[in-house]
Amino acid sequence: MLRETNYSEASKILTVFTKDYGLISVMAQGCRNLKSKLRGVSQKFSYGIFTIHYRENGVSNLRTVDILDPFLTVLSDIEKISYATYLLELSEQVVKESDHLEVFDLLIASLKKMNEGYSPSIITNILELKLLDYLGIRPVIDGCSICGSTKDIVTVSANDGGYLCKNCMTNQKIYSARTVKLIRMLFYVDISKITKLEIHEDTRREIAEFIEEYYDRYAGIYLKSKNFLKNLNKISKVG
Ligand SMILES: [Zn+2]
């Protein structure tokens, strides 16, 4: 479940991302009543089997939810919640724009890895990279973005749309070789198969910087939760 909005005295309208039908709105009738069996499950992050009485021309009603994974580790940590909230919002935007239901599996795999204790910022960067493909703005990282050469790749540039080789580079920022290589690895990695994820903090910052510039330049997506994350990072840097 991506979003919840209170409705009338005791109900909620929920935005649910489904694997088969994409985004749908459902009414959780009476779910704010203390005794409602929908109370505990009519919340953002609920992940499970939703039984819905579907009406094509009208309001669909939520009947039951069997939770598959409560994501308890994520929900008990404010930093993880912040990253996970951003992932929900970003995934919703991407599905709205592209209708690619593969985003569902990517989102769930990301939340599971975050819940297993992997770095929420790196998992976020991985999903951000992968979603570029579904937004139709995949970076050129199989070769130089200008000449196509696969030799002598020296940096990556958001402005130029991807990798740059020694010959095509002019005065772009030089990212570390590790950062350049990792951006490609993270783009292609199968999130559900990750078993080790150790990236030096300086490299992680560079990767995040490239992704942020790339999104700013090509994606045209503005999310409140992203701003919140930026402020969170500023605070942790000062601390
Ligand atoms: Zn080139």
py3Dmol code that shows the C-alpha trace and the ligand (Angstrom):
import py3Dmol

protein = """\
ATOM      1  CA  MET A   1       0.000   0.000   0.000  1.00  0.00           C
ATOM      2  CA  LEU A   2       1.394   3.329  -1.079  1.00  0.00           C
ATOM      3  CA  ARG A   3      -0.935   5.897   0.411  1.00  0.00           C
ATOM      4  CA  GLU A   4      -3.853   6.332   2.801  1.00  0.00           C
ATOM      5  CA  THR A   5      -6.316   9.201   3.069  1.00  0.00           C
ATOM      6  CA  ASN A   6      -8.962   9.483   5.762  1.00  0.00           C
ATOM      7  CA  TYR A   7     -12.508   9.374   4.448  1.00  0.00           C
ATOM      8  CA  SER A   8     -15.729  10.194   6.319  1.00  0.00           C
ATOM      9  CA  GLU A   9     -15.817   9.267  10.015  1.00  0.00           C
ATOM     10  CA  ALA A  10     -14.062   5.950  10.167  1.00  0.00           C
ATOM     11  CA  SER A  11     -12.924   4.937   6.689  1.00  0.00           C
ATOM     12  CA  LYS A  12      -9.903   5.430   4.493  1.00  0.00           C
ATOM     13  CA  ILE A  13      -9.272   5.544   0.784  1.00  0.00           C
ATOM     14  CA  LEU A  14      -6.130   3.599   0.014  1.00  0.00           C
ATOM     15  CA  THR A  15      -3.838   3.735  -2.991  1.00  0.00           C
ATOM     16  CA  VAL A  16      -2.658   0.200  -3.592  1.00  0.00           C
ATOM     17  CA  PHE A  17       0.035  -0.888  -6.011  1.00  0.00           C
ATOM     18  CA  THR A  18      -0.925  -4.318  -7.316  1.00  0.00           C
ATOM     19  CA  LYS A  19       1.289  -6.712  -9.217  1.00  0.00           C
ATOM     20  CA  ASP A  20      -1.422  -7.486 -11.776  1.00  0.00           C
ATOM     21  CA  TYR A  21      -3.498  -4.326 -12.131  1.00  0.00           C
ATOM     22  CA  GLY A  22      -1.109  -1.501 -11.311  1.00  0.00           C
ATOM     23  CA  LEU A  23      -2.358   1.325  -9.120  1.00  0.00           C
ATOM     24  CA  ILE A  24      -5.868   1.083  -7.747  1.00  0.00           C
ATOM     25  CA  SER A  25      -7.910   3.017  -5.185  1.00  0.00           C
ATOM     26  CA  VAL A  26      -9.924   1.083  -2.658  1.00  0.00           C
ATOM     27  CA  MET A  27     -12.146   2.049   0.215  1.00  0.00           C
ATOM     28  CA  ALA A  28     -11.346   0.465   3.580  1.00  0.00           C
ATOM     29  CA  GLN A  29     -14.791   0.836   5.090  1.00  0.00           C
ATOM     30  CA  GLY A  30     -14.758   1.477   8.840  1.00  0.00           C
ATOM     31  CA  CYS A  31     -11.043   0.669   9.147  1.00  0.00           C
ATOM     32  CA  ARG A  32     -10.467   3.408  11.720  1.00  0.00           C
ATOM     33  CA  ASN A  33     -12.859   1.773  14.163  1.00  0.00           C
ATOM     34  CA  LEU A  34     -10.997   0.149  17.035  1.00  0.00           C
ATOM     35  CA  LYS A  35     -12.613  -3.210  16.406  1.00  0.00           C
ATOM     36  CA  SER A  36     -12.240  -3.279  12.623  1.00  0.00           C
ATOM     37  CA  LYS A  37     -10.227  -6.200  11.277  1.00  0.00           C
ATOM     38  CA  LEU A  38      -8.960  -3.828   8.593  1.00  0.00           C
ATOM     39  CA  ARG A  39      -7.522  -1.432  11.162  1.00  0.00           C
ATOM     40  CA  GLY A  40      -3.981  -2.824  11.428  1.00  0.00           C
ATOM     41  CA  VAL A  41      -3.589  -3.505   7.725  1.00  0.00           C
ATOM     42  CA  SER A  42      -5.023  -0.328   6.208  1.00  0.00           C
ATOM     43  CA  GLN A  43      -1.693   1.426   6.456  1.00  0.00           C
ATOM     44  CA  LYS A  44       1.091   2.555   4.224  1.00  0.00           C
ATOM     45  CA  PHE A  45       3.689  -0.230   3.668  1.00  0.00           C
ATOM     46  CA  SER A  46       1.144  -3.035   4.135  1.00  0.00           C
ATOM     47  CA  TYR A  47       2.331  -5.769   1.810  1.00  0.00           C
ATOM     48  CA  GLY A  48       0.242  -8.854   1.300  1.00  0.00           C
ATOM     49  CA  ILE A  49      -2.618 -10.533  -0.472  1.00  0.00           C
ATOM     50  CA  PHE A  50      -5.436  -8.024  -0.794  1.00  0.00           C
ATOM     51  CA  THR A  51      -8.966  -9.302  -1.303  1.00  0.00           C
ATOM     52  CA  ILE A  52     -10.929  -6.546  -2.953  1.00  0.00           C
ATOM     53  CA  HIS A  53     -14.535  -6.314  -4.047  1.00  0.00           C
ATOM     54  CA  TYR A  54     -13.805  -4.638  -7.350  1.00  0.00           C
ATOM     55  CA  ARG A  55     -16.244  -2.302  -9.085  1.00  0.00           C
ATOM     56  CA  GLU A  56     -15.255  -1.005 -12.451  1.00  0.00           C
ATOM     57  CA  ASN A  57     -17.487   2.049 -12.276  1.00  0.00           C
ATOM     58  CA  GLY A  58     -17.518   2.906  -8.622  1.00  0.00           C
ATOM     59  CA  VAL A  59     -15.658   2.528  -5.399  1.00  0.00           C
ATOM     60  CA  SER A  60     -13.956  -0.810  -4.834  1.00  0.00           C
ATOM     61  CA  ASN A  61     -14.005  -2.156  -1.304  1.00  0.00           C
ATOM     62  CA  LEU A  62     -11.233  -3.790   0.657  1.00  0.00           C
ATOM     63  CA  ARG A  63     -12.352  -7.048   2.294  1.00  0.00           C
ATOM     64  CA  THR A  64      -9.228  -8.594   3.843  1.00  0.00           C
ATOM     65  CA  VAL A  65      -5.458  -8.402   3.767  1.00  0.00           C
ATOM     66  CA  ASP A  66      -3.118 -11.316   4.500  1.00  0.00           C
ATOM     67  CA  ILE A  67       0.204  -9.720   5.335  1.00  0.00           C
ATOM     68  CA  LEU A  68       3.150 -11.397   3.569  1.00  0.00           C
ATOM     69  CA  ASP A  69       5.923  -9.354   5.193  1.00  0.00           C
ATOM     70  CA  PRO A  70       5.363  -6.681   7.851  1.00  0.00           C
ATOM     71  CA  PHE A  71       8.781  -5.040   7.156  1.00  0.00           C
ATOM     72  CA  LEU A  72       9.264  -4.660  10.898  1.00  0.00           C
ATOM     73  CA  THR A  73      12.937  -3.662  10.717  1.00  0.00           C
ATOM     74  CA  VAL A  74      12.202  -0.890   8.240  1.00  0.00           C
ATOM     75  CA  LEU A  75       9.258   0.412  10.234  1.00  0.00           C
ATOM     76  CA  SER A  76      11.214   0.557  13.484  1.00  0.00           C
ATOM     77  CA  ASP A  77      13.906   2.911  12.156  1.00  0.00           C
ATOM     78  CA  ILE A  78      13.221   6.520  11.203  1.00  0.00           C
ATOM     79  CA  GLU A  79      16.044   6.676   8.643  1.00  0.00           C
ATOM     80  CA  LYS A  80      14.869   3.485   6.935  1.00  0.00           C
ATOM     81  CA  ILE A  81      11.247   4.686   6.965  1.00  0.00           C
ATOM     82  CA  SER A  82      12.348   7.908   5.264  1.00  0.00           C
ATOM     83  CA  TYR A  83      14.145   6.081   2.470  1.00  0.00           C
ATOM     84  CA  ALA A  84      11.351   3.537   2.102  1.00  0.00           C
ATOM     85  CA  THR A  85       8.738   6.309   1.913  1.00  0.00           C
ATOM     86  CA  TYR A  86      10.698   7.896  -0.894  1.00  0.00           C
ATOM     87  CA  LEU A  87      10.837   4.547  -2.717  1.00  0.00           C
ATOM     88  CA  LEU A  88       7.046   4.207  -2.478  1.00  0.00           C
ATOM     89  CA  GLU A  89       6.508   7.716  -3.840  1.00  0.00           C
ATOM     90  CA  LEU A  90       9.058   7.312  -6.604  1.00  0.00           C
ATOM     91  CA  SER A  91       7.637   3.940  -7.671  1.00  0.00           C
ATOM     92  CA  GLU A  92       4.132   5.416  -7.767  1.00  0.00           C
ATOM     93  CA  GLN A  93       5.308   8.226 -10.040  1.00  0.00           C
ATOM     94  CA  VAL A  94       7.119   5.841 -12.345  1.00  0.00           C
ATOM     95  CA  VAL A  95       4.115   3.543 -12.662  1.00  0.00           C
ATOM     96  CA  LYS A  96       1.838   6.515 -13.302  1.00  0.00           C
ATOM     97  CA  GLU A  97       4.088   7.641 -16.130  1.00  0.00           C
ATOM     98  CA  SER A  98       5.027   4.323 -17.641  1.00  0.00           C
ATOM     99  CA  ASP A  99       2.575   1.590 -16.601  1.00  0.00           C
ATOM    100  CA  HIS A 100       5.459  -0.848 -16.207  1.00  0.00           C
ATOM    101  CA  LEU A 101       4.264  -3.372 -13.637  1.00  0.00           C
ATOM    102  CA  GLU A 102       7.803  -4.819 -13.319  1.00  0.00           C
ATOM    103  CA  VAL A 103       8.337  -1.900 -10.948  1.00  0.00           C
ATOM    104  CA  PHE A 104       6.279  -3.853  -8.401  1.00  0.00           C
ATOM    105  CA  ASP A 105       8.875  -6.620  -8.054  1.00  0.00           C
ATOM    106  CA  LEU A 106      11.728  -4.123  -7.950  1.00  0.00           C
ATOM    107  CA  LEU A 107      10.048  -2.159  -5.167  1.00  0.00           C
ATOM    108  CA  ILE A 108       9.299  -5.243  -3.066  1.00  0.00           C
ATOM    109  CA  ALA A 109      12.832  -6.608  -3.562  1.00  0.00           C
ATOM    110  CA  SER A 110      14.239  -3.236  -2.432  1.00  0.00           C
ATOM    111  CA  LEU A 111      12.064  -3.091   0.677  1.00  0.00           C
ATOM    112  CA  LYS A 112      12.989  -6.671   1.566  1.00  0.00           C
ATOM    113  CA  LYS A 113      16.711  -5.923   1.291  1.00  0.00           C
ATOM    114  CA  MET A 114      16.298  -2.792   3.392  1.00  0.00           C
ATOM    115  CA  ASN A 115      14.420  -4.889   5.922  1.00  0.00           C
ATOM    116  CA  GLU A 116      17.263  -7.444   5.952  1.00  0.00           C
ATOM    117  CA  GLY A 117      19.562  -4.643   7.069  1.00  0.00           C
ATOM    118  CA  TYR A 118      21.309  -3.555   3.864  1.00  0.00           C
ATOM    119  CA  SER A 119      22.130   0.144   3.590  1.00  0.00           C
ATOM    120  CA  PRO A 120      18.905   2.023   2.849  1.00  0.00           C
ATOM    121  CA  SER A 121      20.754   4.724   0.920  1.00  0.00           C
ATOM    122  CA  ILE A 122      22.502   2.245  -1.385  1.00  0.00           C
ATOM    123  CA  ILE A 123      19.343   0.210  -1.938  1.00  0.00           C
ATOM    124  CA  THR A 124      17.621   3.497  -2.795  1.00  0.00           C
ATOM    125  CA  ASN A 125      20.353   4.375  -5.293  1.00  0.00           C
ATOM    126  CA  ILE A 126      20.021   0.967  -6.938  1.00  0.00           C
ATOM    127  CA  LEU A 127      16.275   1.306  -7.377  1.00  0.00           C
ATOM    128  CA  GLU A 128      16.679   4.885  -8.628  1.00  0.00           C
ATOM    129  CA  LEU A 129      19.141   3.688 -11.267  1.00  0.00           C
ATOM    130  CA  LYS A 130      16.910   0.838 -12.392  1.00  0.00           C
ATOM    131  CA  LEU A 131      13.799   3.013 -12.583  1.00  0.00           C
ATOM    132  CA  LEU A 132      15.495   5.308 -15.099  1.00  0.00           C
ATOM    133  CA  ASP A 133      15.004   2.543 -17.627  1.00  0.00           C
ATOM    134  CA  TYR A 134      11.226   2.517 -16.996  1.00  0.00           C
ATOM    135  CA  LEU A 135      11.088   6.286 -17.273  1.00  0.00           C
ATOM    136  CA  GLY A 136      12.649   6.003 -20.725  1.00  0.00           C
ATOM    137  CA  ILE A 137      15.787   7.862 -19.699  1.00  0.00           C
ATOM    138  CA  ARG A 138      18.240   5.022 -19.292  1.00  0.00           C
ATOM    139  CA  PRO A 139      21.811   6.294 -18.933  1.00  0.00           C
ATOM    140  CA  VAL A 140      24.392   5.240 -21.517  1.00  0.00           C
ATOM    141  CA  ILE A 141      26.734   3.075 -19.461  1.00  0.00           C
ATOM    142  CA  ASP A 142      27.683   0.252 -21.791  1.00  0.00           C
ATOM    143  CA  GLY A 143      30.081   2.570 -23.584  1.00  0.00           C
ATOM    144  CA  CYS A 144      30.912   6.226 -24.098  1.00  0.00           C
ATOM    145  CA  SER A 145      27.730   8.299 -24.387  1.00  0.00           C
ATOM    146  CA  ILE A 146      29.233  10.377 -27.191  1.00  0.00           C
ATOM    147  CA  CYS A 147      31.285   8.034 -29.400  1.00  0.00           C
ATOM    148  CA  GLY A 148      30.133   4.623 -28.172  1.00  0.00           C
ATOM    149  CA  SER A 149      33.646   3.373 -27.448  1.00  0.00           C
ATOM    150  CA  THR A 150      33.968   0.823 -24.675  1.00  0.00           C
ATOM    151  CA  LYS A 151      37.639   1.627 -24.165  1.00  0.00           C
ATOM    152  CA  ASP A 152      39.219   4.172 -21.840  1.00  0.00           C
ATOM    153  CA  ILE A 153      36.051   5.178 -20.018  1.00  0.00           C
ATOM    154  CA  VAL A 154      37.235   7.847 -17.593  1.00  0.00           C
ATOM    155  CA  THR A 155      34.164   9.365 -15.980  1.00  0.00           C
ATOM    156  CA  VAL A 156      30.395   9.586 -15.958  1.00  0.00           C
ATOM    157  CA  SER A 157      28.434  12.764 -16.597  1.00  0.00           C
ATOM    158  CA  ALA A 158      24.751  13.485 -15.992  1.00  0.00           C
ATOM    159  CA  ASN A 159      24.924  16.326 -18.512  1.00  0.00           C
ATOM    160  CA  ASP A 160      26.191  14.036 -21.243  1.00  0.00           C
ATOM    161  CA  GLY A 161      23.837  11.210 -20.320  1.00  0.00           C
ATOM    162  CA  GLY A 162      26.345   8.614 -19.174  1.00  0.00           C
ATOM    163  CA  TYR A 163      29.900   7.404 -19.588  1.00  0.00           C
ATOM    164  CA  LEU A 164      32.615   9.432 -21.219  1.00  0.00           C
ATOM    165  CA  CYS A 165      35.827   8.112 -22.748  1.00  0.00           C
ATOM    166  CA  LYS A 166      39.240   9.766 -22.671  1.00  0.00           C
ATOM    167  CA  ASN A 167      38.771  11.272 -26.147  1.00  0.00           C
ATOM    168  CA  CYS A 168      35.293  12.719 -25.626  1.00  0.00           C
ATOM    169  CA  MET A 169      35.857  14.140 -22.201  1.00  0.00           C
ATOM    170  CA  THR A 170      36.363  17.902 -22.003  1.00  0.00           C
ATOM    171  CA  ASN A 171      36.068  19.578 -18.620  1.00  0.00           C
ATOM    172  CA  GLN A 172      33.520  17.345 -16.876  1.00  0.00           C
ATOM    173  CA  LYS A 173      33.977  16.362 -13.273  1.00  0.00           C
ATOM    174  CA  ILE A 174      36.151  13.271 -12.823  1.00  0.00           C
ATOM    175  CA  TYR A 175      34.456  10.651 -10.706  1.00  0.00           C
ATOM    176  CA  SER A 176      36.571   7.928  -9.143  1.00  0.00           C
ATOM    177  CA  ALA A 177      37.075   4.781 -11.223  1.00  0.00           C
ATOM    178  CA  ARG A 178      35.262   2.842  -8.521  1.00  0.00           C
ATOM    179  CA  THR A 179      32.198   5.091  -8.762  1.00  0.00           C
ATOM    180  CA  VAL A 180      32.134   4.849 -12.563  1.00  0.00           C
ATOM    181  CA  LYS A 181      32.293   1.047 -12.431  1.00  0.00           C
ATOM    182  CA  LEU A 182      29.777   0.693  -9.606  1.00  0.00           C
ATOM    183  CA  ILE A 183      27.108   2.798 -11.306  1.00  0.00           C
ATOM    184  CA  ARG A 184      26.991   0.204 -14.076  1.00  0.00           C
ATOM    185  CA  MET A 185      27.105  -2.750 -11.678  1.00  0.00           C
ATOM    186  CA  LEU A 186      24.286  -1.352  -9.544  1.00  0.00           C
ATOM    187  CA  PHE A 187      22.179  -0.635 -12.624  1.00  0.00           C
ATOM    188  CA  TYR A 188      22.357  -4.285 -13.681  1.00  0.00           C
ATOM    189  CA  VAL A 189      22.371  -6.055 -10.307  1.00  0.00           C
ATOM    190  CA  ASP A 190      19.482  -8.376  -9.451  1.00  0.00           C
ATOM    191  CA  ILE A 191      18.296  -6.780  -6.193  1.00  0.00           C
ATOM    192  CA  SER A 192      16.807  -9.981  -4.811  1.00  0.00           C
ATOM    193  CA  LYS A 193      20.170 -11.760  -5.194  1.00  0.00           C
ATOM    194  CA  ILE A 194      22.260  -9.218  -3.290  1.00  0.00           C
ATOM    195  CA  THR A 195      24.176 -10.882  -0.451  1.00  0.00           C
ATOM    196  CA  LYS A 196      26.930  -8.352   0.076  1.00  0.00           C
ATOM    197  CA  LEU A 197      26.806  -4.611  -0.289  1.00  0.00           C
ATOM    198  CA  GLU A 198      29.781  -2.729   1.029  1.00  0.00           C
ATOM    199  CA  ILE A 199      30.545   0.580  -0.594  1.00  0.00           C
ATOM    200  CA  HIS A 200      32.916   3.162   0.811  1.00  0.00           C
ATOM    201  CA  GLU A 201      31.151   6.326   1.993  1.00  0.00           C
ATOM    202  CA  ASP A 202      33.009   8.613  -0.467  1.00  0.00           C
ATOM    203  CA  THR A 203      32.029   6.370  -3.371  1.00  0.00           C
ATOM    204  CA  ARG A 204      28.452   6.185  -2.153  1.00  0.00           C
ATOM    205  CA  ARG A 205      28.272   9.975  -2.047  1.00  0.00           C
ATOM    206  CA  GLU A 206      29.571  10.241  -5.602  1.00  0.00           C
ATOM    207  CA  ILE A 207      27.061   7.678  -6.852  1.00  0.00           C
ATOM    208  CA  ALA A 208      24.228   9.517  -5.092  1.00  0.00           C
ATOM    209  CA  GLU A 209      25.420  12.834  -6.528  1.00  0.00           C
ATOM    210  CA  PHE A 210      25.424  11.497 -10.084  1.00  0.00           C
ATOM    211  CA  ILE A 211      21.949   9.991  -9.682  1.00  0.00           C
ATOM    212  CA  GLU A 212      20.546  13.172  -8.203  1.00  0.00           C
ATOM    213  CA  GLU A 213      21.945  15.293 -11.027  1.00  0.00           C
ATOM    214  CA  TYR A 214      20.627  12.825 -13.565  1.00  0.00           C
ATOM    215  CA  TYR A 215      17.115  12.868 -12.083  1.00  0.00           C
ATOM    216  CA  ASP A 216      17.139  16.666 -11.829  1.00  0.00           C
ATOM    217  CA  ARG A 217      18.117  16.969 -15.455  1.00  0.00           C
ATOM    218  CA  TYR A 218      15.932  14.326 -17.129  1.00  0.00           C
ATOM    219  CA  ALA A 219      13.201  12.932 -14.880  1.00  0.00           C
ATOM    220  CA  GLY A 220      11.103  15.976 -13.988  1.00  0.00           C
ATOM    221  CA  ILE A 221       9.891  14.327 -10.803  1.00  0.00           C
ATOM    222  CA  TYR A 222       9.502  16.381  -7.663  1.00  0.00           C
ATOM    223  CA  LEU A 223       8.885  14.469  -4.433  1.00  0.00           C
ATOM    224  CA  LYS A 224       8.521  15.851  -0.931  1.00  0.00           C
ATOM    225  CA  SER A 225      10.064  12.718   0.550  1.00  0.00           C
ATOM    226  CA  LYS A 226      13.242  13.305  -1.479  1.00  0.00           C
ATOM    227  CA  ASN A 227      13.637  16.766   0.006  1.00  0.00           C
ATOM    228  CA  PHE A 228      13.177  15.295   3.440  1.00  0.00           C
ATOM    229  CA  LEU A 229      15.978  12.809   2.738  1.00  0.00           C
ATOM    230  CA  LYS A 230      18.300  15.574   1.579  1.00  0.00           C
ATOM    231  CA  ASN A 231      17.755  17.425   4.848  1.00  0.00           C
ATOM    232  CA  LEU A 232      18.274  14.209   6.802  1.00  0.00           C
ATOM    233  CA  ASN A 233      21.620  13.721   5.053  1.00  0.00           C
ATOM    234  CA  LYS A 234      22.681  17.297   5.764  1.00  0.00           C
ATOM    235  CA  ILE A 235      21.936  16.796   9.447  1.00  0.00           C
ATOM    236  CA  SER A 236      23.909  13.548   9.590  1.00  0.00           C
ATOM    237  CA  LYS A 237      26.873  15.196   7.818  1.00  0.00           C
ATOM    238  CA  VAL A 238      26.941  18.022  10.378  1.00  0.00           C
ATOM    239  CA  GLY A 239      26.579  15.478  13.185  1.00  0.00           C
TER     240      GLY A 239
END
"""
ligand_1 = """\
1
ZN
Zn 33.888 8.742 -26.477
"""
view = py3Dmol.view(width=600, height=400)
view.addModel(protein, "pdb")
view.setStyle({"model": 0}, {"cartoon": {"style": "trace"}})
view.addModel(ligand_1, "xyz")
view.setStyle({"model": 1}, {"stick": {}})
view.zoomTo()
view.show()
